Structure formats: C-alpha cells, structure tokens
Amino acid sequence: MKKVLIVEDSLIVSKLLASLLRAKGFDVRECSTVSEAQQDLKNIDLAILDYSLPDGTGLEVAEQLRRLHPGVPMFLLTARGSSVSKDAASKAGIKEYMEKPVEPDFLLKTVEKYCNV
C-alpha cells in the first residue's frame, strides 16, 4: 500500500484529500504544521504539501524530505495568487504545483501517476 503524507493546515482540505486517497487504497498520514511533518517523514511514497503553514512553508518540508528521501515525489498546493514561484518550488524538489481548489480527479490521477498505480 502506497503511503502519502498530507501537510495541510486547513482541516477541511486535509480531510477531503485524505478521504479521496483512502478511498483509492492509499495509506494516508495527515499533518498540519512543519514541525509535525518533520517528525513524520519516514517511509512515505509521496507528499502533498500546502505552501502556507502556521509555522513555516511547505517548501521547508520539501527541502528536508528531499535530503532524507531524494526520490519521493512532492506536490505543492497554493492558494490563488500565492507569492511562491514555480521556480522556487522546483528548486525545492516539487514535482507538481497546484492551485487551490484542486480538482479531485486531476489530483488523484496525478498521485496515481507518480505512485505507479
């Protein structure tokens, strides 16, 4: 079973994403802060990271995850008009850059593509 880490401070968005992925058979772990995520970076196959978090950014999580597990694909979720650039996201190891609200079918197909499902 593929393991997906969701780092999202909006409980509604996190639960929606987790429910969607669990329904397709993924093992999902949810975190809402950078510090929580930093303690949960082991044994994951993919990470979905919100850019804006209460104690930092998803890029901080991405950089640490890239050092620990360089092959793990990471997606960055941003609010429309966010100040993060696609170039900065790419340098942090982000494979997909998605603006919220994310279309569920698109997200699921993208996750499946990177998890080889």
KOLTOR-835497 format. One line per field, with one value per atom (N, C-alpha, C): residue in one letter; z, y, x; atom name. Coordinates in Angstrom, 2 decimals, m for minus. Last residue first. Example, Ala and Ser with C-alpha at 12.3 -4.5 7.8 and 13.67 -1.06 7.14 Angstrom:
2
type: (S:S:S:A:A:A)
w: (7.08:7.14:7.87:7.80:7.80:7.80)
v: (m2.25:m1.06:0.03:m5.69:m4.50:m3.30)
u: (12.85:13.67:12.90:13.19:12.30:13.20)
atom: (N:CA:C:N:CA:C)
//
This chain:
117
type: (V:V:V:N:N:N:C:C:C:Y:Y:Y:K:K:K:E:E:E:V:V:V:T:T:T:K:K:K:L:L:L:L:L:L:F:F:F:D:D:D:P:P:P:E:E:E:V:V:V:P:P:P:K:K:K:E:E:E:M:M:M:Y:Y:Y:E:E:E:K:K:K:I:I:I:G:G:G:A:A:A:K:K:K:S:S:S:A:A:A:A:A:A:D:D:D:K:K:K:S:S:S:V:V:V:S:S:S:S:S:S:G:G:G:R:R:R:A:A:A:T:T:T:L:L:L:L:L:L:F:F:F:M:M:M:P:P:P:V:V:V:G:G:G:P:P:P:H:H:H:L:L:L:R:R:R:R:R:R:L:L:L:Q:Q:Q:E:E:E:A:A:A:V:V:V:E:E:E:L:L:L:G:G:G:T:T:T:G:G:G:D:D:D:P:P:P:L:L:L:S:S:S:Y:Y:Y:D:D:D:L:L:L:I:I:I:A:A:A:L:L:L:D:D:D:I:I:I:N:N:N:K:K:K:L:L:L:D:D:D:Q:Q:Q:Q:Q:Q:A:A:A:E:E:E:S:S:S:V:V:V:T:T:T:S:S:S:C:C:C:E:E:E:R:R:R:V:V:V:D:D:D:F:F:F:G:G:G:K:K:K:A:A:A:R:R:R:L:L:L:L:L:L:S:S:S:A:A:A:L:L:L:L:L:L:K:K:K:S:S:S:V:V:V:I:I:I:L:L:L:S:S:S:D:D:D:E:E:E:V:V:V:I:I:I:L:L:L:V:V:V:K:K:K:K:K:K:M:M:M)
w: (m9.93:m9.61:m10.87:m9.55:m10.47:m10.14:m8.24:m7.40:m8.24:m10.23:m9.53:m8.64:m11.03:m11.99:m11.29:m8.70:m9.25:m10.25:m8.51:m7.46:m8.01:m10.87:m10.70:m9.64:m10.33:m11.49:m11.38:m8.07:m7.97:m9.13:m9.18:m8.09:m8.02:m11.07:m11.50:m10.44:m9.39:m10.37:m10.87:m7.79:m7.21:m8.21:m8.42:m8.98:m8.52:m5.78:m6.70:m7.15:m5.48:m5.14:m6.21:m5.38:m4.76:m5.36:m7.83:m7.15:m6.58:m7.72:m7.94:m7.16:m9.07:m8.42:m8.74:m8.79:m9.29:m8.42:m7.66:m8.99:m9.62:m5.79:m6.06:m7.50:m5.07:m5.39:m5.68:m4.79:m3.53:m3.79:m7.41:m6.75:m5.44:m7.76:m8.49:m7.84:m6.17:m5.86:m6.53:m7.54:m6.16:m5.76:m9.94:m9.96:m8.56:m9.20:m9.65:m9.68:m6.21:m7.65:m7.99:m3.87:m4.19:m5.71:m3.29:m3.71:m4.07:m4.62:m3.63:m4.18:m6.30:m6.05:m5.00:m4.66:m5.85:m5.47:m2.52:m2.74:m3.98:m3.43:m3.10:m3.29:m2.89:m3.04:m2.63:m4.39:m3.59:m3.92:m4.13:m4.78:m3.83:m4.64:m3.77:m4.62:m4.68:m5.37:m4.38:m3.44:m3.11:m3.85:m3.80:m4.87:m4.61:m1.47:m2.72:m3.80:1.58:0.60:m0.77:2.90:3.51:2.50:1.13:1.68:2.23:0.67:m0.46:0.02:3.22:2.65:1.49:3.40:4.34:3.77:1.28:1.30:2.24:2.06:0.82:0.83:4.35:4.46:3.24:3.14:4.19:4.37:1.48:0.86:1.88:3.13:2.61:1.94:5.79:4.46:4.08:9.12:8.03:6.70:10.94:11.45:10.36:9.48:10.65:11.12:5.91:7.14:8.34:2.54:3.73:4.94:0.79:0.85:2.17:1.59:1.48:1.55:m0.06:0.89:0.59:m0.24:m0.72:0.33:m1.09:m0.14:m0.87:m1.29:m1.93:m0.86:0.26:m1.18:m1.93:3.34:2.55:1.08:5.57:4.85:4.15:7.53:7.26:6.44:8.42:7.06:6.69:10.78:10.10:8.65:11.85:12.68:11.97:10.04:10.18:11.03:10.49:9.29:9.43:12.84:12.82:11.64:11.85:12.91:13.00:9.92:9.51:10.58:10.44:10.63:10.11:10.13:9.86:10.04:8.58:9.50:9.16:7.98:7.89:8.97:5.88:7.17:6.97:4.22:4.31:5.74:1.92:3.35:3.53:m0.71:m0.20:1.33:m1.85:m1.30:m0.80:m2.59:m3.68:m3.17:m0.21:m0.99:m2.16:0.49:1.20:0.43:m1.21:m1.40:m0.69:m0.18:m1.60:m1.82:2.47:2.17:0.72:2.13:2.76:2.42:1.01:0.27:0.82:3.17:1.83:1.01:5.27:5.38:4.01:4.23:4.59:4.62:3.97:2.79:3.07:6.71:5.67:4.43:8.00:8.35:7.27:6.71:6.65:6.89:6.64:7.88:7.86:5.52:5.17:6.45:4.24:5.19:4.79:3.84:3.52:4.63:2.53:3.61:3.11:1.60:1.21:2.47:0.64:1.76:1.28:m0.93:m1.05:0.06:0.00:0.00:0.00)
v: (3.58:2.76:2.51:5.12:3.97:3.01:7.44:6.22:4.96:9.28:9.28:8.06:8.57:8.61:8.51:8.95:7.61:7.53:11.75:10.90:9.49:12.42:12.82:11.98:11.42:10.93:11.26:13.03:11.58:10.98:15.62:15.28:13.77:15.35:15.70:15.31:14.82:13.82:14.09:17.26:15.95:14.89:20.25:19.35:17.92:22.38:21.37:20.48:25.87:24.50:23.53:25.90:25.52:26.37:24.91:25.97:25.41:22.96:23.02:24.16:21.53:22.78:22.97:18.71:19.28:20.47:18.33:17.79:18.41:20.05:19.88:19.40:20.69:19.31:19.01:23.27:22.54:21.06:24.13:24.02:23.24:24.25:23.26:23.05:26.45:25.14:24.04:28.46:28.15:26.78:28.32:28.10:27.73:29.07:27.70:27.35:31.05:30.88:29.41:32.23:31.25:31.09:33.89:34.52:33.52:33.13:32.94:33.49:33.21:34.45:34.33:30.67:31.52:32.82:28.70:29.49:30.35:25.61:27.03:27.65:22.63:23.26:24.72:20.65:21.85:22.43:17.31:18.28:19.46:15.12:16.07:17.02:11.84:12.95:13.82:10.77:10.89:12.08:10.56:10.10:10.27:11.45:12.22:11.79:11.64:10.67:11.35:13.71:12.40:11.31:15.90:15.45:14.03:16.07:15.82:15.33:16.75:15.47:15.10:19.35:18.32:16.93:20.60:20.57:19.50:20.23:19.65:19.55:21.79:20.34:19.65:24.26:23.81:22.30:24.41:24.29:23.86:24.86:23.52:23.32:27.03:26.75:25.29:27.90:27.93:27.67:27.48:27.65:27.63:27.27:28.17:28.44:27.41:26.67:27.58:27.50:28.36:27.55:25.23:26.20:26.96:21.84:23.19:24.17:18.94:19.99:21.30:15.62:16.74:17.83:13.08:14.13:15.21:9.56:10.81:11.80:7.47:7.34:8.63:7.21:7.72:7.61:6.59:5.60:6.18:9.56:8.23:7.43:12.01:11.93:10.55:13.12:12.06:11.87:15.33:14.13:12.92:17.26:16.90:15.64:17.62:16.92:16.45:19.15:17.82:17.00:21.47:20.67:19.28:22.42:22.00:21.08:21.14:22.11:21.54:19.12:20.48:21.55:15.89:16.81:18.21:12.54:13.98:14.74:9.77:10.41:11.90:7.05:8.49:8.92:4.63:4.81:6.28:4.22:4.77:4.82:3.40:2.41:2.92:5.22:4.57:3.63:6.25:5.52:4.77:7.70:6.44:5.60:9.92:8.99:7.66:11.13:10.80:9.73:11.57:10.71:10.23:13.42:12.11:11.13:15.62:14.95:13.54:16.17:15.89:15.13:16.70:15.57:15.18:19.02:17.83:16.59:20.83:20.41:19.11:21.01:20.61:20.09:21.97:20.66:20.14:23.48:23.55:22.14:22.83:23.39:23.58:19.97:20.98:21.51:17.49:18.55:19.76:14.10:15.37:16.35:11.41:12.38:13.65:8.14:9.55:10.41:4.98:5.91:7.34:2.14:3.36:4.34:m1.18:0.00:1.24)
u: (0.46:m0.72:m1.53:2.81:2.76:1.63:2.82:2.92:2.86:2.44:3.72:3.91:m0.20:0.91:2.25:m1.67:m1.53:m0.38:m1.49:m0.94:m0.70:m2.90:m1.51:m0.82:m5.43:m4.69:m3.20:m6.06:m5.99:m5.19:m6.09:m5.18:m4.98:m8.16:m6.81:m5.79:m10.32:m9.90:m8.49:m10.45:m10.17:m9.69:m8.87:m9.87:m9.54:m8.15:m7.64:m8.79:m8.72:m9.10:m8.63:m5.16:m6.43:m7.55:m2.78:m3.52:m4.81:0.16:m1.29:m1.92:2.88:2.48:1.01:4.97:3.71:3.33:7.49:7.21:5.96:9.90:8.47:8.27:12.46:12.17:10.71:13.14:12.94:12.61:13.08:14.39:14.30:10.30:11.09:12.45:9.68:9.12:9.93:11.00:11.40:10.89:9.49:10.93:11.44:6.98:7.16:8.65:6.99:7.16:7.34:4.66:5.69:5.76:2.51:3.76:4.86:m0.73:0.34:1.65:m2.89:m2.18:m1.09:m4.68:m4.53:m3.84:m2.66:m3.86:m3.63:m1.10:m1.05:m2.42:0.63:m0.68:m0.56:3.03:2.80:1.44:4.15:3.27:3.11:6.89:6.19:5.36:8.29:7.64:6.86:11.36:9.94:9.33:14.10:13.22:11.74:15.51:15.54:14.55:15.00:14.48:14.39:16.40:16.24:15.88:16.30:17.59:17.51:13.55:14.45:15.81:12.66:12.28:13.20:13.69:14.13:13.82:12.32:13.78:14.31:9.63:10.13:11.66:9.47:9.26:9.85:9.87:10.78:10.69:7.67:9.00:10.04:5.54:5.71:7.05:6.65:6.10:6.32:5.62:6.59:5.91:3.59:4.96:6.02:1.17:1.27:2.69:1.85:1.55:1.77:1.50:1.42:0.95:1.56:2.65:2.65:1.00:0.44:1.61:1.99:2.36:1.65:2.08:1.26:1.39:4.36:3.95:3.16:4.89:4.53:4.09:5.72:5.91:5.62:7.52:6.40:6.76:9.34:8.54:7.31:9.29:9.80:8.80:8.45:8.97:9.51:7.41:6.68:7.16:8.51:8.58:7.97:7.90:9.30:9.48:5.16:5.61:7.05:5.19:4.57:5.10:6.50:7.11:6.50:4.68:6.02:6.61:1.31:2.39:3.71:m0.50:m0.98:0.09:m0.74:m0.08:m0.58:m1.75:m2.04:m1.29:m1.28:m0.99:m1.18:m2.78:m2.60:m2.30:m2.53:m2.33:m1.95:m4.92:m3.67:m3.68:m7.34:m6.43:m5.09:m9.18:m8.45:m7.36:m9.98:m10.98:m10.34:m7.72:m8.01:m9.02:m8.03:m6.92:m7.15:m10.37:m10.26:m9.18:m9.60:m10.73:m10.68:m7.50:m7.24:m8.36:m8.86:m7.79:m7.55:m10.62:m11.13:m10.09:m8.86:m9.79:m10.35:m7.57:m6.82:m7.72:m9.70:m8.94:m8.20:m10.50:m11.45:m10.71:m8.21:m8.75:m9.69:m5.51:m6.97:m7.52:m2.82:m3.37:m4.88:m1.21:m2.21:m2.83:0.38:0.71:m0.12:0.13:m0.54:m0.18:1.82:1.82:1.15:1.03:1.00:0.95:2.11:1.90:2.05:0.66:1.45:1.08:0.84:0.00:0.89)
atom: (N:CA:C:N:CA:C:N:CA:C:N:CA:C:N:CA:C:N:CA:C:N:CA:C:N:CA:C:N:CA:C:N:CA:C:N:CA:C:N:CA:C:N:CA:C:N:CA:C:N:CA:C:N:CA:C:N:CA:C:N:CA:C:N:CA:C:N:CA:C:N:CA:C:N:CA:C:N:CA:C:N:CA:C:N:CA:C:N:CA:C:N:CA:C:N:CA:C:N:CA:C:N:CA:C:N:CA:C:N:CA:C:N:CA:C:N:CA:C:N:CA:C:N:CA:C:N:CA:C:N:CA:C:N:CA:C:N:CA:C:N:CA:C:N:CA:C:N:CA:C:N:CA:C:N:CA:C:N:CA:C:N:CA:C:N:CA:C:N:CA:C:N:CA:C:N:CA:C:N:CA:C:N:CA:C:N:CA:C:N:CA:C:N:CA:C:N:CA:C:N:CA:C:N:CA:C:N:CA:C:N:CA:C:N:CA:C:N:CA:C:N:CA:C:N:CA:C:N:CA:C:N:CA:C:N:CA:C:N:CA:C:N:CA:C:N:CA:C:N:CA:C:N:CA:C:N:CA:C:N:CA:C:N:CA:C:N:CA:C:N:CA:C:N:CA:C:N:CA:C:N:CA:C:N:CA:C:N:CA:C:N:CA:C:N:CA:C:N:CA:C:N:CA:C:N:CA:C:N:CA:C:N:CA:C:N:CA:C:N:CA:C:N:CA:C:N:CA:C:N:CA:C:N:CA:C:N:CA:C:N:CA:C:N:CA:C:N:CA:C:N:CA:C:N:CA:C:N:CA:C:N:CA:C:N:CA:C:N:CA:C:N:CA:C:N:CA:C:N:CA:C:N:CA:C:N:CA:C:N:CA:C:N:CA:C:N:CA:C:N:CA:C:N:CA:C:N:CA:C)
//
